[in-house]
């Protein structure tokens, strides 16, 4: 049985590597800039933004927040178990992590379906242009994150050697998805 390969690097070296953290900061900057632009545009069309926000299902957004935060918790537990070389636990927690991500995508798909049924597309108005662009871009990140986690899961199931840095990189990417949603949810679903 192969085990987790632990690399002990410089204490200042971030989990997952410096390049990944540059990407994470760029992604957060991109989403942050778009959210600031959304708020600024809302000043020009306050009634449009308010009435559009009322067409959103805040319950769906809140439940999806719970799905992603719970998923992030299990990701942290998976990394912790991985570091303790308890690969069976790490695998189980990783499965729970992915399940939370899949639940998020399923509920988001239901939300998108209801919007499309009402004819609310990306060109509906300024609010929904931001809504679709931001949430779809986030969905793409969640999908990419799930693919990355699936590769880790398959490696763990096959008892292949996985380098801690790689496992931490996938965890950092997944937590970035959580953090982005924590920025999107209050601005899109609660602010206007």
Residue frames as a rotation matrix with the C-alpha (Angstrom) as fourth column:
UNK 1
0.578 0.816 0.000 0.00
0.816 -0.578 0.000 0.00
0.000 0.000 -1.000 0.00
UNK 2
-0.408 -0.693 0.594 1.39
0.659 -0.674 -0.334 3.34
0.631 0.255 0.732 -1.00
UNK 3
0.083 0.375 -0.923 1.09
0.929 -0.365 -0.064 6.28
-0.361 -0.852 -0.379 1.30
UNK 4
0.966 0.235 0.108 0.85
0.255 -0.931 -0.262 10.02
0.039 0.281 -0.959 1.16
UNK 5
-0.002 -0.991 0.136 4.11
0.933 -0.051 -0.356 11.65
0.360 0.126 0.925 0.23
UNK 6
0.860 0.273 -0.430 4.77
0.457 -0.786 0.416 14.55
-0.225 -0.555 -0.801 2.59
UNK 7
0.037 -0.831 0.555 7.13
0.721 -0.362 -0.591 17.24
0.692 0.422 0.586 1.37
UNK 8
0.553 0.070 -0.830 8.45
0.703 -0.573 0.420 19.57
-0.447 -0.816 -0.367 4.01
UNK 9
0.131 -0.440 0.888 9.29
0.749 -0.543 -0.380 22.80
0.650 0.715 0.258 2.26
UNK 10
-0.867 -0.433 0.246 10.18
0.241 -0.797 -0.554 26.21
0.436 -0.421 0.796 3.53
UNK 11
-0.520 0.683 -0.512 7.69
0.739 0.060 -0.671 27.31
-0.427 -0.728 -0.536 6.21
UNK 12
-0.428 0.328 -0.843 6.87
-0.278 -0.935 -0.223 30.40
-0.860 0.139 0.491 4.13
UNK 13
-0.968 0.063 -0.243 5.88
-0.219 0.264 0.939 28.28
0.123 0.962 -0.242 1.11
UNK 14
-0.301 0.931 0.206 2.07
-0.906 -0.212 -0.365 28.36
-0.296 -0.296 0.908 0.79
UNK 15
-0.303 0.274 0.913 0.05
0.025 0.960 -0.280 25.13
-0.953 -0.062 -0.298 0.58
UNK 16
0.625 0.576 0.526 -0.33
0.470 0.261 -0.843 24.17
-0.623 0.775 -0.107 -3.05
UNK 17
-0.234 -0.835 0.499 2.48
0.951 -0.090 0.294 26.37
-0.201 0.544 0.815 -4.29
UNK 18
-0.547 -0.108 -0.830 2.99
0.189 -0.982 0.004 30.01
-0.815 -0.155 0.558 -5.15
UNK 19
-0.983 0.175 -0.046 1.60
-0.083 -0.204 0.975 29.79
0.162 0.963 0.216 -8.71
UNK 20
-0.365 0.901 -0.234 -1.72
0.789 0.433 0.436 28.47
0.494 -0.026 -0.869 -7.43
UNK 21
-0.044 0.334 -0.942 -1.99
0.835 -0.505 -0.218 31.34
-0.549 -0.796 -0.257 -4.95
UNK 22
-0.859 -0.217 -0.464 -1.31
-0.079 -0.839 0.538 33.85
-0.506 0.499 0.704 -7.71
UNK 23
-0.783 0.622 0.000 -4.18
0.194 0.245 0.950 32.29
0.591 0.744 -0.312 -9.65
UNK 24
-0.138 0.752 -0.645 -6.43
0.980 0.197 0.020 32.36
0.142 -0.630 -0.764 -6.58
UNK 25
-0.359 -0.041 -0.932 -5.71
0.450 -0.883 -0.135 36.03
-0.817 -0.468 0.336 -5.94
UNK 26
-0.977 0.005 -0.215 -6.35
-0.189 -0.497 0.847 36.86
-0.102 0.868 0.486 -9.60
UNK 27
-0.540 0.831 -0.137 -9.66
0.546 0.469 0.694 34.99
0.641 0.300 -0.706 -9.50
UNK 28
-0.051 0.503 -0.863 -10.72
0.957 -0.223 -0.187 36.76
-0.287 -0.835 -0.470 -6.31
UNK 29
-0.675 -0.260 -0.691 -9.72
0.109 -0.961 0.254 40.08
-0.730 0.096 0.677 -7.83
UNK 30
-0.945 0.326 0.020 -11.75
0.009 -0.036 0.999 39.33
0.327 0.945 0.031 -10.97
UNK 31
-0.191 0.921 -0.339 -14.87
0.825 0.338 0.453 38.38
0.532 -0.193 -0.825 -9.05
UNK 32
-0.169 0.076 -0.983 -14.39
0.805 -0.565 -0.182 41.28
-0.569 -0.822 0.034 -6.64
UNK 33
-0.903 -0.207 -0.378 -14.06
-0.034 -0.840 0.541 43.79
-0.429 0.501 0.752 -9.49
UNK 34
-0.726 0.687 0.033 -17.20
0.220 0.185 0.958 42.40
0.652 0.703 -0.285 -11.16
UNK 35
-0.027 0.726 -0.687 -19.14
0.983 0.146 0.115 42.65
0.184 -0.672 -0.718 -7.90
UNK 36
-0.450 -0.184 -0.874 -17.99
0.447 -0.894 -0.041 46.24
-0.774 -0.409 0.484 -7.41
UNK 37
-0.990 0.117 -0.080 -19.07
-0.124 -0.450 0.884 47.00
0.067 0.885 0.460 -10.99
UNK 38
-0.412 0.890 -0.193 -22.45
0.660 0.438 0.610 45.40
0.628 0.125 -0.768 -10.25
UNK 39
-0.033 0.360 -0.932 -22.93
0.917 -0.359 -0.172 47.62
-0.397 -0.861 -0.319 -7.20
UNK 40
-0.733 -0.298 -0.611 -21.94
0.088 -0.933 0.349 50.71
-0.674 0.202 0.710 -9.18
UNK 41
-0.890 0.453 0.045 -24.35
0.049 -0.002 0.999 49.84
0.453 0.891 -0.021 -12.00
UNK 42
-0.260 0.836 -0.484 -27.09
0.931 0.351 0.105 49.34
0.257 -0.423 -0.869 -9.41
UNK 43
-0.472 0.030 -0.881 -26.82
0.463 -0.842 -0.276 53.05
-0.750 -0.539 0.383 -8.55
UNK 44
-0.924 0.109 -0.367 -27.92
-0.359 -0.581 0.730 53.91
-0.134 0.806 0.576 -12.11
UNK 45
-0.323 0.823 -0.466 -30.86
-0.427 0.313 0.848 51.48
0.844 0.474 0.251 -12.09
UNK 46
-0.846 -0.118 0.520 -31.91
-0.533 0.220 -0.817 50.97
-0.018 -0.968 -0.250 -8.44
UNK 47
0.085 0.964 0.253 -35.47
-0.860 0.199 -0.469 49.90
-0.503 -0.178 0.846 -9.23
UNK 48
0.469 0.006 -0.883 -34.38
-0.682 0.638 -0.357 47.40
0.562 0.770 0.303 -11.88
UNK 49
-0.565 -0.770 -0.295 -31.88
-0.353 0.549 -0.758 45.85
0.746 -0.324 -0.582 -9.48
UNK 50
-0.699 0.340 0.630 -34.39
-0.647 0.077 -0.759 45.72
-0.306 -0.937 0.166 -6.63
UNK 51
0.385 0.921 -0.054 -37.24
-0.849 0.330 -0.412 44.18
-0.362 0.204 0.909 -8.63
UNK 52
0.285 -0.370 -0.884 -34.81
-0.601 0.649 -0.465 41.74
0.747 0.664 -0.037 -10.30
UNK 53
-0.777 -0.601 0.190 -33.41
-0.496 0.396 -0.773 40.61
0.389 -0.695 -0.605 -6.97
UNK 54
-0.248 0.783 0.570 -36.98
-0.812 0.153 -0.564 39.80
-0.529 -0.603 0.598 -5.90
UNK 55
0.609 0.443 -0.658 -37.10
-0.764 0.552 -0.335 37.28
0.215 0.707 0.674 -8.76
UNK 56
-0.386 -0.806 -0.448 -34.26
-0.504 0.591 -0.629 35.29
0.772 -0.017 -0.635 -7.16
UNK 57
0.738 0.538 -0.408 -34.88
0.012 0.595 0.804 32.46
0.675 -0.598 0.433 -4.74
UNK 58
0.136 -0.701 0.700 -32.89
-0.864 -0.430 -0.263 33.46
0.485 -0.569 -0.664 -1.66
UNK 59
0.638 0.176 0.750 -33.63
-0.601 0.723 0.340 30.05
-0.482 -0.667 0.567 -0.15
UNK 60
0.940 -0.332 0.077 -31.82
0.299 0.695 -0.654 28.33
0.164 0.638 0.753 -3.01
UNK 61
0.349 -0.848 0.399 -28.86
-0.242 -0.493 -0.836 30.64
0.905 0.195 -0.377 -2.53
UNK 62
0.212 -0.223 0.952 -28.77
-0.974 -0.133 0.186 30.01
0.085 -0.966 -0.245 1.23
UNK 63
0.857 0.123 0.500 -29.03
-0.208 0.971 0.118 26.23
-0.471 -0.205 0.858 0.81
UNK 64
0.786 -0.614 0.074 -26.24
0.310 0.289 -0.906 26.33
0.534 0.735 0.418 -1.77
UNK 65
0.213 -0.703 0.679 -24.15
-0.717 -0.584 -0.380 28.30
0.664 -0.406 -0.628 0.73
UNK 66
0.458 0.022 0.889 -24.65
-0.768 0.514 0.383 25.50
-0.448 -0.858 0.252 3.26
UNK 67
0.980 -0.090 0.176 -23.76
0.164 0.866 -0.472 22.89
-0.110 0.491 0.864 0.62
UNK 68
0.534 -0.825 0.187 -20.48
0.068 -0.178 -0.982 24.63
0.843 0.537 -0.039 -0.25
UNK 69
0.134 -0.489 0.862 -19.48
-0.901 -0.423 -0.100 25.44
0.413 -0.763 -0.497 3.34
UNK 70
0.678 0.147 0.720 -20.16
-0.503 0.807 0.309 21.87
-0.536 -0.572 0.621 4.42
UNK 71
0.929 -0.358 0.097 -18.22
0.303 0.582 -0.755 20.65
0.213 0.730 0.649 1.42
UNK 72
0.330 -0.833 0.445 -15.32
-0.376 -0.548 -0.747 22.96
0.866 0.079 -0.494 2.36
UNK 73
0.363 -0.133 0.922 -15.37
-0.918 0.119 0.378 21.55
-0.160 -0.984 -0.078 5.91
UNK 74
0.865 0.003 0.501 -15.06
-0.002 1.000 -0.003 18.03
-0.501 0.002 0.865 4.56
UNK 75
0.738 -0.664 0.121 -12.23
0.142 -0.023 -0.990 19.14
0.659 0.748 0.077 2.27
UNK 76
0.173 -0.671 0.721 -10.34
-0.836 -0.487 -0.253 20.47
0.521 -0.558 -0.646 5.29
UNK 77
0.492 0.065 0.868 -10.97
-0.666 0.670 0.327 17.18
-0.560 -0.739 0.374 7.12
UNK 78
0.981 -0.146 0.126 -9.73
0.193 0.741 -0.643 15.28
0.001 0.655 0.755 4.07
UNK 79
0.397 -0.884 0.248 -6.46
-0.256 -0.366 -0.895 17.23
0.881 0.292 -0.371 4.03
UNK 80
0.164 -0.296 0.941 -6.08
-0.984 -0.110 0.137 16.74
0.063 -0.949 -0.309 7.78
UNK 81
0.755 0.163 0.635 -6.60
-0.278 0.957 0.085 12.97
-0.594 -0.241 0.768 7.41
UNK 82
0.884 -0.468 0.006 -4.23
0.152 0.276 -0.949 12.90
0.443 0.840 0.315 4.44
UNK 83
0.197 -0.841 0.504 -1.51
-0.659 -0.494 -0.567 14.58
0.726 -0.221 -0.652 6.53
UNK 84
0.141 -0.072 0.987 -2.09
-0.907 0.390 0.158 11.98
-0.396 -0.918 -0.010 9.25
UNK 85
-0.754 -0.456 -0.472 -1.64
-0.645 0.646 0.407 9.31
0.120 0.612 -0.782 6.57
UNK 86
-0.490 0.715 0.499 -5.16
0.121 0.622 -0.774 8.02
-0.864 -0.319 -0.391 7.18
UNK 87
-0.942 -0.013 -0.335 -5.96
-0.319 -0.277 0.906 7.64
-0.105 0.961 0.257 3.52
UNK 88
-0.620 0.782 -0.064 -9.19
0.737 0.609 0.292 5.76
0.268 0.134 -0.954 4.14
UNK 89
0.050 0.604 -0.795 -10.60
0.742 -0.555 -0.375 8.72
-0.668 -0.572 -0.476 6.08
UNK 90
-0.581 -0.342 -0.739 -9.16
-0.167 -0.838 0.520 11.17
-0.797 0.425 0.430 3.55
UNK 91
-0.968 0.241 0.064 -10.96
0.144 0.329 0.933 9.29
0.204 0.913 -0.354 0.78
UNK 92
-0.245 0.929 -0.279 -14.26
0.969 0.244 -0.037 9.26
0.034 -0.279 -0.960 2.67
UNK 93
0.003 0.212 -0.977 -14.06
0.428 -0.883 -0.190 12.98
-0.904 -0.418 -0.094 3.44
UNK 94
-0.848 -0.348 -0.399 -13.13
-0.211 -0.469 0.857 13.70
-0.486 0.811 0.325 -0.17
UNK 95
-0.726 0.662 0.185 -16.25
0.611 0.499 0.614 11.81
0.315 0.559 -0.767 -1.28
UNK 96
0.118 0.770 -0.628 -18.38
0.910 -0.337 -0.242 13.99
-0.397 -0.543 -0.740 1.04
UNK 97
-0.405 -0.368 -0.837 -16.64
0.049 -0.923 0.382 17.06
-0.913 0.114 0.392 -0.40
UNK 98
-0.999 -0.005 -0.044 -17.53
-0.044 -0.003 0.999 16.09
-0.005 1.000 0.003 -3.95
UNK 99
-0.395 0.916 -0.074 -21.09
0.906 0.401 0.135 15.21
0.153 -0.013 -0.988 -2.92
UNK 100
0.052 0.361 -0.931 -21.54
0.561 -0.782 -0.272 18.74
-0.826 -0.508 -0.243 -1.56
UNK 101
-0.696 -0.386 -0.605 -20.25
-0.261 -0.649 0.714 20.16
-0.668 0.656 0.351 -4.84
UNK 102
-0.897 0.421 0.132 -22.64
0.342 0.476 0.810 18.00
0.279 0.772 -0.571 -6.86
UNK 103
-0.084 0.896 -0.436 -25.57
0.966 -0.033 -0.255 19.06
-0.243 -0.443 -0.863 -4.64
UNK 104
-0.252 -0.097 -0.963 -24.58
0.093 -0.993 0.076 22.69
-0.963 -0.071 0.259 -5.25
UNK 105
-0.935 -0.186 -0.302 -24.59
-0.268 -0.185 0.945 22.15
-0.231 0.965 0.123 -9.02
UNK 106
-0.653 0.754 0.070 -27.92
0.719 0.588 0.370 20.30
0.238 0.292 -0.926 -8.98
UNK 107
0.102 0.713 -0.694 -29.66
0.807 -0.467 -0.361 23.04
-0.581 -0.523 -0.623 -7.01
UNK 108
-0.439 -0.322 -0.839 -28.05
-0.173 -0.886 0.430 25.73
-0.882 0.334 0.333 -9.19
UNK 109
-0.990 0.096 0.101 -29.33
0.126 0.310 0.942 23.87
0.059 0.946 -0.319 -12.26
UNK 110
-0.199 0.969 -0.149 -32.86
0.980 0.194 -0.048 23.89
-0.018 -0.155 -0.988 -10.83
UNK 111
0.065 0.164 -0.984 -32.53
0.369 -0.920 -0.129 27.62
-0.927 -0.355 -0.120 -10.18
UNK 112
-0.798 -0.408 -0.444 -31.28
-0.258 -0.434 0.863 28.21
-0.545 0.803 0.242 -13.74
UNK 113
-0.782 0.558 0.278 -34.15
0.605 0.572 0.554 26.13
0.150 0.601 -0.785 -15.12
UNK 114
0.118 0.871 -0.478 -36.73
0.901 -0.296 -0.317 28.28
-0.418 -0.393 -0.819 -13.31
UNK 115
-0.175 -0.247 -0.953 -35.07
-0.051 -0.964 0.260 31.47
-0.983 0.094 0.156 -14.59
UNK 116
-0.963 -0.243 -0.116 -35.03
-0.133 0.054 0.990 30.21
-0.234 0.969 -0.084 -18.18
UNK 117
-0.488 0.861 0.142 -38.67
0.873 0.481 0.084 29.10
0.004 0.165 -0.986 -17.92
UNK 118
0.341 0.588 -0.734 -39.55
0.613 -0.731 -0.301 32.71
-0.713 -0.347 -0.609 -17.04
UNK 119
0.716 -0.123 0.687 -37.53
0.616 -0.350 -0.706 33.97
0.328 0.929 -0.175 -20.01
UNK 120
0.889 -0.457 -0.034 -34.86
-0.352 -0.729 0.587 35.47
-0.293 -0.510 -0.809 -17.74
UNK 121
0.675 -0.702 0.227 -31.69
0.713 0.540 -0.447 35.16
0.191 0.464 0.865 -19.76
UNK 122
-0.208 -0.884 -0.418 -28.39
0.915 -0.326 0.236 37.02
-0.345 -0.334 0.877 -19.75
UNK 123
-0.833 -0.120 0.541 -29.89
0.404 -0.800 0.444 39.84
0.379 0.588 0.715 -21.84
UNK 124
0.056 0.957 -0.285 -33.00
0.941 0.045 0.337 40.31
0.335 -0.287 -0.897 -19.67
UNK 125
0.923 0.103 0.372 -31.61
0.015 -0.972 0.232 43.39
0.386 -0.209 -0.899 -17.90
UNK 126
0.162 -0.940 0.301 -28.40
-0.605 -0.336 -0.722 44.69
0.780 -0.065 -0.623 -16.31
UNK 127
0.156 -0.062 0.986 -28.95
-0.948 0.272 0.167 42.85
-0.278 -0.960 -0.016 -13.02
UNK 128
0.780 0.233 0.581 -29.44
-0.169 0.972 -0.163 39.51
-0.602 0.029 0.798 -14.71
UNK 129
0.727 -0.659 -0.192 -26.48
-0.212 0.051 -0.976 40.10
0.653 0.751 -0.102 -17.03
UNK 130
-0.177 -0.790 0.587 -24.33
-0.885 -0.133 -0.445 40.26
0.430 -0.598 -0.676 -13.91
UNK 131
0.327 0.395 0.859 -26.23
-0.782 0.623 0.012 37.38
-0.530 -0.676 0.512 -12.29
UNK 132
0.992 0.115 0.057 -25.69
-0.062 0.815 -0.576 35.02
-0.113 0.568 0.815 -15.21
UNK 133
0.476 -0.876 -0.078 -22.08
-0.307 -0.083 -0.948 36.01
0.824 0.475 -0.308 -15.88
UNK 134
-0.195 -0.601 0.775 -20.98
-0.933 -0.130 -0.335 35.78
0.302 -0.789 -0.535 -12.25
UNK 135
0.299 0.351 0.887 -22.87
-0.719 0.694 -0.032 32.64
-0.627 -0.628 0.460 -11.28
UNK 136
0.994 0.032 -0.100 -22.02
-0.093 0.705 -0.703 30.77
0.048 0.709 0.704 -14.49
UNK 137
0.233 -0.972 0.018 -18.35
-0.503 -0.136 -0.853 31.68
0.832 0.190 -0.521 -14.11
UNK 138
-0.199 -0.245 0.949 -18.54
-0.970 0.188 -0.156 30.35
-0.140 -0.951 -0.275 -10.55
UNK 139
0.747 0.525 0.408 -20.26
-0.448 0.851 -0.274 27.17
-0.491 0.022 0.871 -11.75
UNK 140
0.735 -0.564 -0.375 -17.36
-0.212 0.334 -0.918 26.62
0.644 0.755 0.126 -14.18
UNK 141
-0.221 -0.844 0.489 -14.96
-0.808 -0.122 -0.576 26.92
0.546 -0.522 -0.655 -11.23
UNK 142
0.124 0.346 0.930 -16.97
-0.831 0.548 -0.093 24.37
-0.542 -0.762 0.355 -9.25
UNK 143
0.967 0.236 -0.094 -16.95
-0.243 0.758 -0.605 21.97
-0.072 0.608 0.791 -12.22
UNK 144
0.322 -0.928 -0.186 -13.19
-0.375 0.056 -0.926 22.33
0.869 0.368 -0.330 -12.62
UNK 145
-0.267 -0.387 0.883 -12.78
-0.955 -0.014 -0.295 21.83
0.127 -0.922 -0.365 -8.87
UNK 146
0.554 0.556 0.620 -14.85
-0.625 0.769 -0.131 18.64
-0.549 -0.315 0.774 -8.99
UNK 147
0.873 -0.314 -0.372 -12.74
-0.149 0.555 -0.818 17.28
0.464 0.770 0.438 -11.85
UNK 148
-0.103 -0.961 0.258 -9.56
-0.619 -0.141 -0.773 17.99
0.779 -0.239 -0.580 -9.85
UNK 149
-0.143 0.118 0.983 -11.04
-0.950 0.261 -0.170 16.36
-0.276 -0.958 0.074 -6.74
UNK 150
0.866 0.497 0.051 -12.14
-0.453 0.824 -0.340 13.34
-0.211 0.271 0.939 -8.79
UNK 151
0.436 -0.795 -0.422 -8.55
-0.273 0.330 -0.904 12.79
0.858 0.509 -0.073 -9.94
UNK 152
-0.467 -0.586 0.662 -7.43
-0.799 -0.042 -0.600 12.85
0.380 -0.809 -0.448 -6.31
UNK 153
0.259 0.677 0.689 -10.25
-0.861 0.486 -0.153 10.51
-0.438 -0.553 0.709 -5.32
UNK 154
0.914 0.050 -0.403 -9.35
-0.291 0.772 -0.566 8.01
0.282 0.634 0.720 -8.04
UNK 155
-0.011 -0.995 -0.096 -5.68
-0.408 0.092 -0.908 8.16
0.913 0.029 -0.408 -7.02
UNK 156
-0.402 -0.084 0.912 -6.60
-0.915 0.056 -0.399 7.54
-0.018 -0.995 -0.099 -3.38
UNK 157
0.627 0.713 0.313 -8.89
-0.683 0.697 -0.220 4.64
-0.375 -0.076 0.924 -4.31
UNK 158
0.821 -0.379 -0.428 -6.10
-0.104 0.637 -0.764 3.10
0.562 0.672 0.483 -6.40
UNK 159
0.851 -0.490 -0.191 -3.70
0.296 0.146 0.944 3.63
-0.435 -0.859 0.269 -3.51
UNK 160
0.403 -0.709 0.579 -1.37
0.694 -0.175 -0.698 5.61
0.596 0.683 0.421 -5.75
UNK 161
-0.314 -0.598 -0.737 1.17
0.901 -0.432 -0.034 7.98
-0.298 -0.675 0.675 -4.27
UNK 162
0.584 0.474 0.659 -0.10
0.597 -0.801 0.047 11.54
0.550 0.365 -0.751 -4.03
UNK 163
-0.586 -0.810 0.024 2.18
0.634 -0.477 -0.609 14.43
0.505 -0.342 0.793 -3.11
UNK 164
-0.168 0.514 -0.841 0.86
0.879 -0.309 -0.364 16.55
-0.447 -0.800 -0.400 -0.26
UNK 165
-0.740 -0.174 -0.649 1.47
-0.029 -0.957 0.289 19.74
-0.672 0.233 0.703 -2.26
UNK 166
-0.894 0.439 -0.084 -0.84
-0.054 0.080 0.995 18.45
0.444 0.895 -0.048 -5.01
UNK 167
-0.275 0.816 -0.509 -3.53
0.880 0.427 0.209 17.47
0.387 -0.391 -0.835 -2.51
UNK 168
-0.262 0.110 -0.959 -3.27
0.652 -0.712 -0.260 20.87
-0.712 -0.693 0.115 -0.80
UNK 169
-0.959 -0.095 -0.266 -3.44
-0.128 -0.693 0.709 22.61
-0.252 0.714 0.653 -4.18
UNK 170
-0.598 0.800 -0.048 -6.74
0.349 0.314 0.883 20.91
0.721 0.512 -0.467 -4.96
UNK 171
-0.049 0.555 -0.830 -8.02
0.998 -0.008 -0.064 21.85
-0.042 -0.832 -0.554 -1.49
UNK 172
-0.606 -0.232 -0.761 -6.97
0.309 -0.950 0.044 25.48
-0.733 -0.209 0.648 -1.95
UNK 173
-0.954 0.298 -0.008 -8.77
-0.103 -0.304 0.947 25.62
0.280 0.905 0.321 -5.30
UNK 174
-0.292 0.895 -0.338 -11.90
0.701 0.441 0.560 24.13
0.650 -0.073 -0.756 -3.72
UNK 175
-0.116 0.203 -0.972 -11.80
0.883 -0.426 -0.195 26.62
-0.454 -0.881 -0.130 -0.85
UNK 176
-0.935 -0.190 -0.300 -11.46
0.026 -0.879 0.477 29.41
-0.354 0.438 0.826 -3.41
UNK 177
-0.634 0.772 0.051 -14.79
0.237 0.131 0.963 28.24
0.736 0.622 -0.266 -4.90
UNK 178
0.029 0.612 -0.790 -16.32
0.986 0.113 0.124 28.44
0.165 -0.782 -0.600 -1.41
UNK 179
-0.447 -0.302 -0.842 -14.91
0.575 -0.818 -0.012 31.91
-0.685 -0.490 0.539 -0.85
UNK 180
-0.990 0.115 0.078 -16.11
-0.001 -0.563 0.826 33.20
0.139 0.818 0.558 -4.21
UNK 181
-0.251 0.959 -0.132 -19.62
0.568 0.257 0.782 31.98
0.784 0.121 -0.609 -3.41
UNK 182
0.027 0.220 -0.975 -19.43
0.973 -0.228 -0.025 33.72
-0.228 -0.948 -0.220 -0.03
UNK 183
-0.811 -0.280 -0.514 -18.77
0.150 -0.948 0.280 36.94
-0.565 0.150 0.811 -1.96
UNK 184
-0.884 0.465 0.049 -21.46
-0.003 -0.111 0.994 36.32
0.467 0.879 0.099 -4.58
UNK 185
-0.357 0.825 -0.438 -24.32
0.838 0.490 0.239 35.21
0.412 -0.281 -0.867 -2.34
UNK 186
-0.145 0.389 -0.910 -24.74
0.755 -0.550 -0.356 38.34
-0.639 -0.739 -0.214 -0.20
UNK 187
-0.763 -0.165 -0.625 -24.21
-0.174 -0.880 0.443 40.81
-0.623 0.446 0.642 -3.05
UNK 188
-0.892 0.403 -0.206 -26.47
-0.161 0.142 0.977 39.09
0.423 0.904 -0.062 -5.59
UNK 189
-0.360 0.797 -0.485 -29.15
0.586 0.598 0.547 37.62
0.726 -0.088 -0.682 -3.33
UNK 190
0.079 0.386 -0.919 -29.32
0.995 -0.086 0.050 40.02
-0.059 -0.919 -0.391 -0.38
UNK 191
-0.709 -0.575 -0.409 -27.96
0.609 -0.791 0.057 43.48
-0.356 -0.209 0.911 -1.21
UNK 192
-0.952 0.217 0.214 -30.44
-0.021 -0.746 0.666 45.11
0.304 0.630 0.715 -3.57
